[in-house]
Amino acid sequence: MNMPSGQNDPITNPCIRNCCLDEQDICLGCFRHLDEILAWRSMSEEERCCCYVKMAKRRGIQQAKWMAKK
């Protein structure tokens, strides 16, 4: 996931083209909720930043689940 650099660059779409939704409609590629994926183009920079924070939390939770299964 490309995190924003803090510069004036627009926040890029985090899609990695590995789309697979789980039972809560979270993409296991980028960790956005389906609603966030659909709204991405109309989100403000601030909303996108908040989305990145949520994505990082979701990724951590999912990685912990994957590790627990090993």
N, C-alpha and C positions, 0 to 999 in steps of 0.2 A: 504494500500500500504506500503510495507516495503521499507523505505528509506535507502540509503547506510549509513553505520555508520562512514565512514571516515577512516576505517581501511583498511588493504590490502585484505579484503574479496571481492570476486567477487560480482558484483551487481546482485541480483537475479531477475529472471523473475517476473514481477509484476502481471501476470495473476492470477485472483481469481476464474477462472472457472465460470464466470457469463457473458458470452459473448453475446452481443447484440449490433449490429452496428446501429448508428443513420444515418440520411440522409447525413451526411458528412463523413461517414465511421469511426467514432470515437466509440470505444468500451465503452459502458456505465458501464462496470465492472471495467476496469483498466484505461480507458481514453487515451489509445494509439490509434493513427491513424492506419488504416489497413496496410499501408506501414511500419510503425514502428513494428507492430506485426510480419509481414513477415520477416523483416530484423533483428530482435532482436538477433538471434544467431550469426550473422556476425558483429554486432556492437562492436566497441571498448568500453572500460570502460568509456572513455570521452563522447562518443556518447550516451551511456546509461544514464549517469548523465544528459546530456542535455535533453534526453527524459523524465526523471523523472521531470525535471523542467516544461516542456511543459504539462505533465500529471497533475501536481498540478494546473496549470493555468486553464486547461480545466475543471478539477473537480470543481474548484471554480466558474467558469462561469455556469456550469451545475447546481450546487447546488443553485445558485442565481435564475436561471430560475425556478427550482422546488419550491423554497420558494415563488416566485412571484405568482405562480399558486394557492397557498394555501389561 
